[in-house]
Amino acid sequence: MSNDIVNLITSLKMNRVLEQEYLRIACNLSMAEYRGIMSQEIGQEMTCMEMSEAMGLSPSRSSRVIDNLVKRGYFIRRISTRDRRAVSVTLSEKGIEVKERIKINQKELEESLQKEFSDEVINTIKGSLKMLLEYFD
């Protein structure tokens, strides 16, 4: 495989370098479901519209994702305590467990990278990744 940018990014993804990607797949979560779980803070109540904004999805798409997460036991849906006319979701115990496992893996991977590379290299990598994200955004 050549060393052009796209192939290098593909190699990172194929090698499952990012543990959260591996865990997302191991937990059988779609990327949208993963974003839903990760955008929800533990104990936080969010309306479907707030979830839509946090996930970066249209309201109709986020509604389907939330429905799936409720059916699978990751979210609890109930009448909002802030506005009884609205429905809100919170992470269930199962959702909290998955989110905590993902965060632990993220922390371990970050620590591994910090040990492997100098601060200068880490800052260069971060800057380059930010530029790529801005380019594709």
Secondary structure, 3 states (H helix, E strand, C coil): CCCCHHHHHHHHHHCCCCHHHHHHHHCCCCHHHHHHHHHCCCCCCEEHHHHHHHHCCCHHHHHHHHHHHHHCCCEEEEECCCCCCCEEEEECHHHHHHHHHHHHHHHHHHHHHHHHCCHHHHHHHHHHHHHHHHHHC
